[in-house]
Each structure stands twice: as C-alpha cells, then as structure tokens.
Amino acid sequence: MKNDKPILVTGATGYVGGRLIPALLNAGYRVRAMGRSLEKLACRPWGRHPKIELVKGDVLDRESLEAALSGCGVAYYLVHSMIAQKHKFVEADRKAAENMVSAAESVGIDRIIYLGGLSEKKDGRLSKHLRSRIEVADVLQSGRVPVTDLRAPMILGSGSASFEILRYLVERLPVMVTPRWVKSLNQPIAIRNVIKYLVGCLEHDETIGQIYDIGGPDVVSYRDLLDIYAQEAKLPRRWIIPVPVLTPTLSAYWIHLICPAPHSIALPLTEGLSSNAVCSDKRIQSIIPQKLLSPREAIRIALDRIIQEQVDTCWADAGKIIAPEWAHCGDADWAGGTILQCGYRVRINATPDEIWMPISRIGGQTGYYYADCLWWLRGLMDRLVGGVGLRRGRRHATELRIGDALDFWRVLDVTPGERLLLLAEMKVPGEALLEFKIYPKGNQHTDLEMLARFSPKGLFGLLYWYSLYPFHETIFFGMLKKIAEATGKPIVTDPKRFTPRLHGSCVLPSE
C-alpha cells in the first residue's frame, strides 16, 4: 500500500522530471511538482491531474525549497544547473545540494532519490560536469536523510541533449574528423529504463541509502553509436577519422555550429565523453527487473517519436524563463527606457481557431511563412557569434507550451486562439519580443495582429533596430499576409501598419 504523503519532484520541467511525473501519477502516487514558474508547470499535460500539486520553488532558495518539501515523504533530486548557470554550474550545484540537505533535514522527509552521473572519482580525466555530479552526490549523502544514488551513463531518448548531438552529427556530416574520445566506452541507457528505475526505487526499501550503477545491456564506443544511428536513420555509413589534436573545447565549438546545443552545454558533454562510463555494479537489475533496451532499440524508438512528433520533453525546454520587466503590465509609464515597436494588422473572414492553426505551427519545419532564407541567415549569424540559432527547432509541430524553445525564441505566454508571446534568445543588443494576438470583430471577421517590440541596450541597440527597420517592415508585412493566406479563408483587408497604445509597459490594441 502506497504512502499517502506526496512525492516532491524537483526539476519538474526538465528532461527527466517531465517524464518521471506522469509515470508516478500513472502508478497512483501523489506528486508535488516544483519549478520556478507555476505557469510553465501548469501548461504541462499533467498540470491538471487530480493527484498533482504545483509549487513554486528554487533549489538555490532554501526557504522555498523547505516549503516545497514540507509534508512530503520522498524527494527526487533531478536538478542540474548546466543550462541555467552555464559556466557557474559547479558552484550553483554545490549550493543547491547543500540547500537540499538542510531543508530535507529540517522538515524530516524519509529519503532522497538522486539521478547522478556514472563515473569514477579516481579517473584523472573527469570533466567538470562529471566531477560536479559526484560532488552533488557526496553533499547529499553527507546529511542525515538517506539518499539513493542512481548513477547513469549517457541517456538515449528523443529530446535528450546527448541524443540530439548524436542525431545532428550523423545527419549533417557524412565525413567526421573526431577526437580520440570516439573510442571511449559507454553503456547507454534508454530514458524509459531510467524512469522505471526511478519509480521502482519507491517500491523497494532495500534501495534506501544505496548507490547503484544503471545502464543498458551493451557496452559500446561513441563511434559505434554514430554507426548505429546512421543504420537506423537509413543513412550511408559515415566516414569517421579520429585525430589526437582535436580537444574537447574545439569539439564543443564545432558541435555548436552543427547541432542545436550551445557551446556552454556541448563543452561539458564532450569533456565527459573522454572518460569511460561502464557499469561495475549490476545489483539494481535483480532488485528492479525490466527489459533493458539496447542502444539500437533506444535510437529506433527515439527516431520514431521524432517522426511522429511525439517528443514529450526536450533538453532545450529546461531552465528558468526570464521575461523582461517591460513585457508585463504596470501601473506607471515604463521608466526603464524606450520601447521600439513595429506592428501589422490583417482582417480575415475566419474564426480565431482557424487563424490559430498556422500560428501554432510557426518555426521549426514549417518556417516563418515568408523570406525563410533571411530567417535562416539570421540563425546562421547567431550561431557564428555563439547564439542558439534556429537549429533548436520545436518540441512538437503544432503544440506550444510556456517555456518551450522555438528556434531562437522562448515561449513566454500562449493562449490558443488568442495569443502567442515569444522572447528572443538570439544574440541582440537589447531585449526583443514578438507577439501574435487575435481579436474577434463580429460578422465572422477576426483581426490578427503581429507586434515586434525591442528594448535597445545603448547606442548599438538603437543602430541595430533602425538599420534592420526596412527589413522588418517588408518581412512582417509578407509574413502576416502569408499566415492569413495559410488559413484558407478570405482576407478582408491586407496587412496594415498600426501603432499600439501603451499603458505602463503593457501594449494595448489601438482602436
């Protein structure tokens, strides 16, 4: 019989947490999902489940963490700051783990379950990423609350950072000059096997306070994985040429140009590949028996999920949403600086839902409806200067959720049939928003507005906006007209410029 106390899942909107929560709910557990944005939590498919409780909290804020832990029996610690803190992730992870220990002892929970990394302390080649994972485990285990540490190697699944790097390297490069780490050995595990181990620990008290290696059935090299992916994707065999002079840093920059993962993520991942990650302890297999998927099976399933556009969680969707202050309504006029704007409006003989369909598909494989070559060029320029570029794509072809990555945008707000608000995460000298709003006007007429807003940073920000202004006018006009045409409904009036009224920092439609 299950304990009635809720189970806290930290990192609830992360890659693993977002998949663990539905598995716990399906198993009948009460779950308390913790994240830094309640809006982001609420728009997840499980956000309205009768056994879910959403709480706002941050592992770097001890008080909020203690409040989230209060009344819980078990806590899953699935937090890693590599995306949110980038170069400062080691210090952030240490502080977060210390907060977890202190808060867990204060409220008196029964146990912590931690998903760590598979590596050995004595390995002198360990990356900062893997050393940090070991340090987090040590910090958690230093407290009085017992910890179950599941040490995982590379995780294969649609949307995982490791899988996305593997995917883009093989699909884009028929010939690869690679570092020596392609010969390092790994024991990849499928994400579904990871989730079953995490849930299974709740059913087996003997796992309390223990450390287990979790891995798949096969030990392979990264070169083997490149070959397996090519075979499963029905691509010709890739030519792989290992060279000794290609360092992890150079590899990370190259991966940044080819793959959606930015350099700050690619570097710790590639550094980690220089060390072997092979299970030396198989006790967990007899305690929580399951069919372990081979790397080939895991890659095949991941590819099927991508083709079917059913990627549940993605590495790029993790992290804190940082919305500009001026993106929210206020009581007084915006005092932080000038907000530059460019807006167009079109009237269509269609319902809001009919207009929403092409808007919901924007970006990714669909593109931007007009001048896609210019959007591609902007994405390439962004990659070259260290930005995220367009290659992040979308998690799903038609479904948008708050916090989703959408090419070089981040979804700040989405209300189907009414509004889509995107924050630019490309490299720009300021802060930029792109907003679509739908207004029913009666007689089956509906207005669709597209508004770009920009808060420039210094003189260069002003020069950036005004130098691109002619392109903005052409692109936004053409883009809005093509979206209107994509509805398949008659256009009542062609796109026209409009000037929105400002109330505080909130943009209101002009009459």
C-alpha positions as CSV (number, residue, x, y, z in Angstrom):
1,M,0.0,0.0,0.0
2,K,1.4,3.4,-1.1
3,N,2.3,6.0,1.4
4,D,-0.2,8.9,1.2
5,K,2.5,11.6,1.6
6,P,3.1,13.5,-1.7
7,I,6.4,12.9,-3.5
8,L,8.4,16.0,-4.4
9,V,9.9,16.2,-7.9
10,T,12.5,18.9,-8.3
11,G,13.4,19.8,-11.8
12,A,9.8,19.1,-12.8
13,T,10.0,20.8,-16.2
14,G,13.4,19.3,-17.0
15,Y,14.0,16.4,-19.4
16,V,13.9,13.6,-16.9
17,G,11.5,15.2,-14.4
18,G,8.9,15.9,-17.1
19,R,8.8,12.2,-17.9
20,L,9.0,10.9,-14.4
21,I,6.0,12.8,-13.1
22,P,3.4,11.2,-15.5
23,A,5.0,7.8,-14.6
24,L,4.5,8.4,-10.9
25,L,0.9,9.6,-11.5
26,N,0.1,6.6,-13.6
27,A,1.4,4.4,-10.7
28,G,-1.1,6.1,-8.3
29,Y,1.3,8.3,-6.4
30,R,0.5,11.8,-5.2
31,V,3.1,14.2,-6.7
32,R,4.2,17.7,-5.8
33,A,6.0,19.2,-8.8
34,M,8.4,22.1,-8.1
35,G,9.5,24.6,-10.6
36,R,10.4,28.3,-10.8
37,S,7.4,29.1,-13.0
38,L,3.9,28.0,-12.0
39,E,2.7,28.9,-15.5
40,K,5.2,26.7,-17.1
41,L,4.2,23.8,-14.7
42,A,0.5,24.3,-15.3
43,C,0.7,24.0,-19.1
44,R,2.3,20.6,-18.9
45,P,0.0,17.7,-19.9
46,W,-0.1,16.5,-16.3
47,G,-0.5,20.0,-14.9
48,R,-4.2,19.5,-14.1
49,H,-4.1,15.9,-12.9
50,P,-6.1,15.3,-9.8
51,K,-3.1,13.9,-7.9
52,I,-0.7,16.7,-8.8
53,E,0.2,19.7,-6.7
54,L,2.2,22.6,-8.3
55,V,4.6,24.6,-6.1
56,K,6.9,27.4,-7.0
57,G,10.4,26.9,-5.7
58,D,14.1,27.1,-6.5
59,V,16.8,24.8,-5.1
60,L,19.0,27.9,-4.7
61,D,16.4,29.5,-2.4
62,R,16.4,27.4,0.8
63,E,13.2,28.8,2.2
64,S,11.1,28.0,-1.0
65,L,12.7,24.5,-1.1
66,E,11.8,23.9,2.6
67,A,8.2,24.9,1.9
68,A,8.0,22.6,-1.1
69,L,9.4,19.7,0.9
70,S,7.1,20.2,3.9
71,G,4.8,17.2,4.3
72,C,6.5,15.1,1.6
73,G,7.8,11.6,2.2
74,V,10.3,11.3,-0.7
75,A,12.0,13.8,-2.8
76,Y,13.5,13.3,-6.3
77,Y,16.6,15.4,-6.8
78,L,16.8,15.9,-10.6
79,V,18.4,19.3,-10.7
80,H,21.5,20.3,-12.7
81,S,22.5,23.9,-13.4
82,M,24.4,23.3,-16.6
83,I,21.7,25.1,-18.7
84,A,20.6,27.7,-16.2
85,Q,24.0,28.7,-14.8
86,K,26.3,27.7,-17.7
87,H,29.9,28.4,-16.6
88,K,29.0,28.8,-12.9
89,F,27.1,25.5,-12.7
90,V,29.6,23.8,-10.4
91,E,29.2,26.4,-7.6
92,A,25.4,26.5,-8.2
93,D,25.1,22.8,-8.0
94,R,27.1,22.6,-4.8
95,K,24.9,25.3,-3.1
96,A,21.7,23.7,-4.4
97,A,22.7,20.3,-2.9
98,E,23.6,21.9,0.4
99,N,20.2,23.6,0.5
100,M,18.5,20.3,-0.2
101,V,20.3,18.6,2.6
102,S,19.5,21.4,5.1
103,A,15.8,21.7,4.0
104,A,15.3,17.9,4.0
105,E,16.7,17.5,7.5
106,S,14.6,20.5,8.7
107,V,11.2,19.1,7.5
108,G,12.1,15.5,8.2
109,I,11.5,13.7,4.9
110,D,12.1,10.0,4.6
111,R,14.6,9.8,1.7
112,I,16.1,11.5,-1.3
113,I,16.4,9.8,-4.7
114,Y,19.2,11.3,-6.9
115,L,20.0,10.7,-10.5
116,G,23.7,11.2,-10.8
117,G,26.4,10.5,-13.4
118,L,28.3,7.3,-13.9
119,S,32.0,7.9,-13.3
120,E,34.8,7.1,-11.0
121,K,36.4,9.6,-8.6
122,K,39.9,8.2,-9.3
123,D,39.7,8.9,-13.0
124,G,42.0,11.9,-13.5
125,R,40.4,12.8,-16.9
126,L,37.0,13.5,-15.4
127,S,35.3,16.6,-16.7
128,K,34.0,19.4,-14.5
129,H,30.5,18.2,-15.4
130,L,31.1,14.7,-14.0
131,R,33.1,15.9,-11.0
132,S,30.1,18.2,-10.2
133,R,27.7,15.2,-10.3
134,I,30.0,13.3,-8.0
135,E,30.2,16.3,-5.6
136,V,26.5,16.7,-5.5
137,A,26.1,13.0,-4.6
138,D,28.7,13.4,-1.8
139,V,26.9,16.5,-0.5
140,L,23.5,14.8,-0.5
141,Q,24.9,11.8,1.3
142,S,26.6,13.9,4.0
143,G,23.2,14.6,5.5
144,R,21.0,12.6,7.9
145,V,18.3,11.9,5.3
146,P,19.2,8.6,3.4
147,V,19.9,9.0,-0.3
148,T,19.5,6.6,-3.2
149,D,22.0,7.5,-5.9
150,L,21.4,6.1,-9.3
151,R,24.5,6.7,-11.5
152,A,23.6,6.9,-15.1
153,P,25.8,6.9,-18.2
154,M,24.6,8.5,-21.5
155,I,20.8,8.7,-21.6
156,L,19.3,8.0,-25.0
157,G,15.8,9.3,-25.8
158,S,14.1,11.8,-28.1
159,G,14.8,15.3,-26.9
160,S,17.8,14.4,-24.7
161,A,20.9,16.6,-25.2
162,S,23.2,13.6,-25.9
163,F,20.8,12.1,-28.4
164,E,20.3,15.5,-30.2
165,I,24.1,15.9,-30.6
166,L,24.4,12.4,-31.9
167,R,21.5,12.9,-34.3
168,Y,22.8,16.2,-35.8
169,L,26.3,15.0,-36.2
170,V,25.3,11.9,-38.1
171,E,22.6,13.6,-40.2
172,R,24.7,16.6,-41.2
173,L,28.2,15.2,-41.5
174,P,28.9,12.4,-44.0
175,V,32.6,12.8,-43.0
176,M,33.7,13.5,-39.4
177,V,37.1,14.4,-38.1
178,T,36.7,13.4,-34.5
179,P,38.8,13.5,-31.3
180,R,40.1,10.3,-29.6
181,W,37.1,10.2,-27.3
182,V,35.0,8.5,-30.0
183,K,36.8,5.3,-28.8
184,S,35.8,5.8,-25.2
185,L,33.4,3.1,-23.8
186,N,29.9,3.9,-22.6
187,Q,26.9,1.8,-21.5
188,P,24.0,4.0,-22.8
189,I,20.6,3.6,-21.1
190,A,17.2,4.4,-22.7
191,I,15.2,7.1,-21.0
192,R,12.3,4.7,-20.4
193,N,14.6,2.4,-18.4
194,V,15.8,5.3,-16.4
195,I,12.2,6.2,-15.5
196,K,11.4,2.6,-14.5
197,Y,14.4,2.5,-12.1
198,L,13.5,5.9,-10.6
199,V,9.9,4.8,-10.0
200,G,10.9,1.3,-8.9
201,C,13.1,2.6,-6.1
202,L,9.8,3.6,-4.3
203,E,8.7,0.0,-4.2
204,H,11.9,-1.4,-2.8
205,D,13.0,-0.3,0.6
206,E,16.3,-2.1,0.2
207,T,17.4,0.7,-2.2
208,I,17.3,3.3,0.6
209,G,20.8,4.7,1.2
210,Q,22.3,2.7,-1.6
211,I,24.4,3.6,-4.7
212,Y,23.6,1.8,-8.0
213,D,25.0,1.9,-11.5
214,I,22.2,1.9,-14.0
215,G,23.0,1.2,-17.7
216,G,21.7,-0.6,-20.8
217,P,22.7,-4.1,-21.8
218,D,25.5,-3.2,-24.2
219,V,28.9,-1.5,-23.8
220,V,29.7,0.5,-27.0
221,S,32.0,3.3,-28.1
222,Y,30.7,6.6,-29.3
223,R,31.9,5.6,-32.8
224,D,29.6,2.5,-32.5
225,L,26.7,4.9,-31.7
226,L,27.4,7.0,-34.8
227,D,27.3,3.9,-36.9
228,I,24.2,2.5,-35.3
229,Y,22.4,5.9,-35.7
230,A,23.3,6.0,-39.4
231,Q,21.9,2.5,-39.9
232,E,18.7,3.2,-38.0
233,A,18.2,6.5,-39.9
234,K,18.8,4.7,-43.2
235,L,21.8,6.9,-44.0
236,P,25.0,5.8,-45.7
237,R,27.9,4.8,-43.4
238,R,29.7,7.9,-42.1
239,W,33.4,8.2,-42.5
240,I,35.0,8.8,-39.1
241,I,38.6,10.0,-38.8
242,P,39.9,10.3,-35.2
243,V,42.7,12.8,-34.7
244,P,44.7,13.4,-31.5
245,V,44.9,17.2,-31.8
246,L,41.1,17.9,-31.6
247,T,40.5,18.9,-28.0
248,P,37.1,18.8,-26.2
249,T,37.0,22.7,-26.5
250,L,37.4,22.6,-30.2
251,S,35.0,19.8,-30.5
252,A,32.4,21.8,-28.5
253,Y,32.7,24.8,-30.8
254,W,32.3,22.5,-33.8
255,I,29.3,20.8,-32.3
256,H,27.8,24.3,-31.5
257,L,27.9,25.1,-35.2
258,I,26.4,21.8,-36.3
259,C,24.0,21.0,-33.5
260,P,21.3,22.8,-31.6
261,A,23.3,22.5,-28.3
262,P,25.1,25.8,-27.4
263,H,28.8,25.7,-26.6
264,S,28.2,26.0,-22.9
265,I,26.2,22.7,-23.0
266,A,28.3,21.0,-25.7
267,L,31.6,21.5,-23.8
268,P,30.8,19.7,-20.6
269,L,29.1,16.9,-22.5
270,T,32.1,16.4,-24.9
271,E,34.6,16.6,-22.0
272,G,32.6,13.9,-20.3
273,L,32.9,11.6,-23.3
274,S,36.7,11.4,-22.8
275,S,36.1,9.1,-19.8
276,N,34.7,5.5,-19.9
277,A,31.2,5.1,-18.3
278,V,30.6,1.4,-17.8
279,C,28.6,-0.2,-15.0
280,S,30.6,-2.1,-12.4
281,D,27.7,-2.9,-10.2
282,K,24.6,-4.7,-11.6
283,R,22.7,-5.3,-8.3
284,I,19.8,-3.0,-9.4
285,Q,18.9,-5.4,-12.2
286,S,17.8,-8.1,-9.8
287,I,16.0,-5.6,-7.5
288,I,14.1,-3.8,-10.2
289,P,14.0,-6.2,-13.1
290,Q,13.0,-4.9,-16.5
291,K,13.8,-5.3,-20.2
292,L,16.8,-3.1,-20.9
293,L,16.7,-1.6,-24.4
294,S,19.9,-1.8,-26.4
295,P,21.3,1.4,-27.9
296,R,19.9,0.3,-31.3
297,E,16.4,-0.1,-29.8
298,A,16.6,3.1,-27.9
299,I,17.7,5.1,-31.0
300,R,15.0,3.4,-33.1
301,I,12.3,4.4,-30.6
302,A,13.6,7.9,-30.3
303,L,13.6,8.4,-34.1
304,D,10.0,7.0,-34.3
305,R,9.0,9.6,-31.6
306,I,10.5,12.4,-33.6
307,I,8.9,11.3,-36.9
308,Q,5.5,11.0,-35.1
309,E,6.1,14.4,-33.5
310,Q,5.6,13.0,-30.0
311,V,8.6,14.3,-28.1
312,D,7.3,14.7,-24.5
313,T,10.2,16.7,-23.1
314,C,13.3,18.3,-24.6
315,W,16.6,19.4,-23.0
316,A,16.1,22.9,-24.5
317,D,12.9,23.5,-22.6
318,A,14.5,23.3,-19.2
319,G,15.7,26.3,-17.3
320,K,14.3,29.5,-15.9
321,I,12.1,31.8,-18.0
322,I,13.5,35.3,-17.7
323,A,10.9,37.7,-19.0
324,P,11.8,41.4,-19.4
325,E,10.2,43.7,-16.9
326,W,8.6,45.7,-19.6
327,A,6.8,42.6,-21.0
328,H,4.3,42.8,-18.1
329,C,1.6,45.4,-17.5
330,G,2.4,48.1,-14.9
331,D,0.6,51.0,-13.3
332,A,3.0,53.7,-14.4
333,D,4.7,54.5,-17.7
334,W,7.8,52.5,-18.5
335,A,10.7,54.3,-17.0
336,G,13.5,51.9,-17.9
337,G,14.0,53.2,-21.4
338,T,12.5,53.5,-24.9
339,I,10.4,50.6,-26.3
340,L,10.7,50.4,-30.1
341,Q,7.8,48.8,-32.0
342,C,6.7,47.6,-35.4
343,G,3.2,46.2,-35.7
344,Y,0.9,45.0,-38.5
345,R,-2.7,44.0,-38.5
346,V,-4.8,42.0,-41.0
347,R,-8.5,41.2,-41.0
348,I,-9.6,37.8,-42.1
349,N,-13.0,36.2,-42.7
350,A,-12.2,33.4,-40.3
351,T,-12.7,32.2,-36.7
352,P,-10.0,32.6,-34.1
353,D,-9.4,28.9,-34.1
354,E,-8.9,28.8,-37.8
355,I,-6.4,31.7,-37.6
356,W,-4.6,30.0,-34.7
357,M,-3.7,26.9,-36.7
358,P,-0.9,28.5,-38.8
359,I,0.3,30.5,-35.9
360,S,0.7,27.4,-33.8
361,R,2.9,25.8,-36.4
362,I,5.3,28.7,-36.8
363,G,9.0,27.9,-36.8
364,G,10.6,24.5,-36.9
365,Q,9.9,22.6,-40.1
366,T,7.1,25.0,-41.1
367,G,9.4,28.0,-41.1
368,Y,8.2,31.6,-40.9
369,Y,5.9,31.7,-44.0
370,Y,7.9,34.5,-45.7
371,A,11.5,35.1,-46.5
372,D,12.7,31.9,-44.9
373,C,16.1,32.4,-46.4
374,L,16.5,35.6,-44.4
375,W,15.4,33.8,-41.2
376,W,17.9,31.1,-42.0
377,L,20.7,33.7,-42.5
378,R,19.8,35.4,-39.2
379,G,20.0,32.0,-37.4
380,L,23.4,31.3,-39.0
381,M,24.8,34.7,-37.9
382,D,23.5,33.9,-34.4
383,R,25.3,30.6,-34.3
384,L,28.5,32.1,-35.5
385,V,28.6,34.6,-32.6
386,G,27.7,31.9,-30.0
387,G,23.9,32.2,-30.0
388,V,21.3,29.4,-30.1
389,G,20.4,29.8,-33.8
390,L,17.4,28.2,-35.5
391,R,18.5,24.5,-35.0
392,R,16.8,24.1,-31.7
393,G,13.6,23.7,-33.7
394,R,10.4,22.8,-31.8
395,R,9.5,20.1,-29.4
396,H,6.2,19.5,-31.3
397,A,4.9,20.6,-34.7
398,T,1.6,22.1,-33.5
399,E,1.6,22.1,-29.7
400,L,3.1,25.0,-27.8
401,R,3.7,25.3,-24.1
402,I,5.0,28.0,-21.9
403,G,8.8,27.6,-21.6
404,D,9.1,25.7,-24.9
405,A,12.1,26.6,-27.1
406,L,11.1,27.6,-30.6
407,D,14.2,28.1,-32.8
408,F,15.8,31.1,-31.3
409,W,12.7,32.1,-29.4
410,R,11.3,31.1,-26.0
411,V,7.5,30.9,-25.5
412,L,6.6,33.3,-22.7
413,D,2.9,33.0,-23.0
414,V,0.4,31.0,-25.1
415,T,-3.4,31.0,-25.1
416,P,-4.7,29.0,-28.1
417,G,-7.0,31.1,-30.2
418,E,-5.9,34.3,-28.5
419,R,-2.2,35.0,-28.0
420,L,1.4,33.8,-28.6
421,L,4.2,35.8,-27.0
422,L,7.8,34.9,-27.9
423,L,11.1,36.2,-26.3
424,A,14.2,36.4,-28.5
425,E,17.1,34.3,-27.2
426,M,19.3,35.2,-30.1
427,K,22.3,37.5,-29.6
428,V,20.8,41.0,-29.8
429,P,21.9,44.3,-28.2
430,G,18.8,44.5,-26.1
431,E,15.6,42.6,-25.4
432,A,13.1,41.6,-28.1
433,L,9.6,40.2,-28.1
434,L,7.4,39.0,-30.9
435,E,3.6,38.8,-30.2
436,F,0.6,37.5,-32.1
437,K,-2.9,38.5,-30.9
438,I,-6.3,37.5,-32.3
439,Y,-9.3,39.7,-31.8
440,P,-12.8,38.6,-32.9
441,K,-14.7,41.5,-34.6
442,G,-18.1,40.1,-35.3
443,N,-19.7,39.0,-38.6
444,Q,-17.2,36.2,-38.7
445,H,-14.4,38.8,-39.1
446,T,-11.2,38.4,-37.0
447,D,-8.2,40.7,-36.6
448,L,-4.7,39.2,-36.4
449,E,-2.0,41.4,-35.1
450,M,1.7,40.9,-35.1
451,L,3.8,43.2,-33.0
452,A,7.6,43.3,-32.6
453,R,8.9,45.2,-29.5
454,F,12.5,45.9,-28.7
455,S,14.2,47.5,-25.7
456,P,17.6,48.6,-27.1
457,K,20.8,48.5,-25.0
458,G,22.9,51.6,-25.6
459,L,23.7,53.2,-28.9
460,F,24.4,50.0,-30.6
461,G,20.9,48.7,-29.8
462,L,19.4,51.8,-31.4
463,L,21.6,51.3,-34.5
464,Y,20.7,47.7,-34.7
465,W,16.9,48.4,-34.7
466,Y,16.9,51.2,-37.2
467,S,19.4,49.5,-39.6
468,L,17.0,46.5,-39.7
469,Y,13.8,48.5,-39.7
470,P,13.3,48.4,-43.5
471,F,13.7,44.7,-43.5
472,H,11.3,44.4,-40.5
473,E,8.6,46.2,-42.5
474,T,9.0,44.0,-45.6
475,I,9.3,40.8,-43.6
476,F,6.4,41.4,-41.2
477,F,4.0,42.6,-44.0
478,G,4.8,39.5,-46.1
479,M,4.8,37.2,-43.1
480,L,1.4,38.3,-41.8
481,K,-0.1,38.1,-45.3
482,K,1.2,34.5,-45.8
483,I,-0.2,33.5,-42.4
484,A,-3.6,34.9,-43.4
485,E,-3.4,33.0,-46.7
486,A,-2.5,29.8,-44.8
487,T,-5.9,29.9,-43.1
488,G,-7.5,29.2,-46.4
489,K,-10.1,31.9,-45.6
490,P,-10.8,35.2,-47.5
491,I,-8.7,38.2,-46.5
492,V,-10.9,41.2,-45.8
493,T,-8.2,43.8,-45.6
494,D,-4.5,43.4,-46.4
495,P,-1.9,43.9,-43.6
496,K,-1.6,47.5,-42.5
497,R,0.7,49.2,-40.0
498,F,-0.8,50.1,-36.7
499,T,0.5,51.9,-33.7
500,P,-0.4,50.3,-30.3
501,R,-1.2,52.3,-27.3
502,L,1.0,51.9,-24.2
503,H,-0.3,51.6,-20.7
504,G,2.7,51.3,-18.4
505,S,4.7,48.6,-20.1
506,C,1.7,46.8,-21.4
507,V,0.8,47.1,-25.0
508,L,-2.9,47.6,-25.7
509,P,-4.5,47.3,-29.1
510,S,-5.3,50.6,-30.9
511,E,-8.9,51.1,-31.8
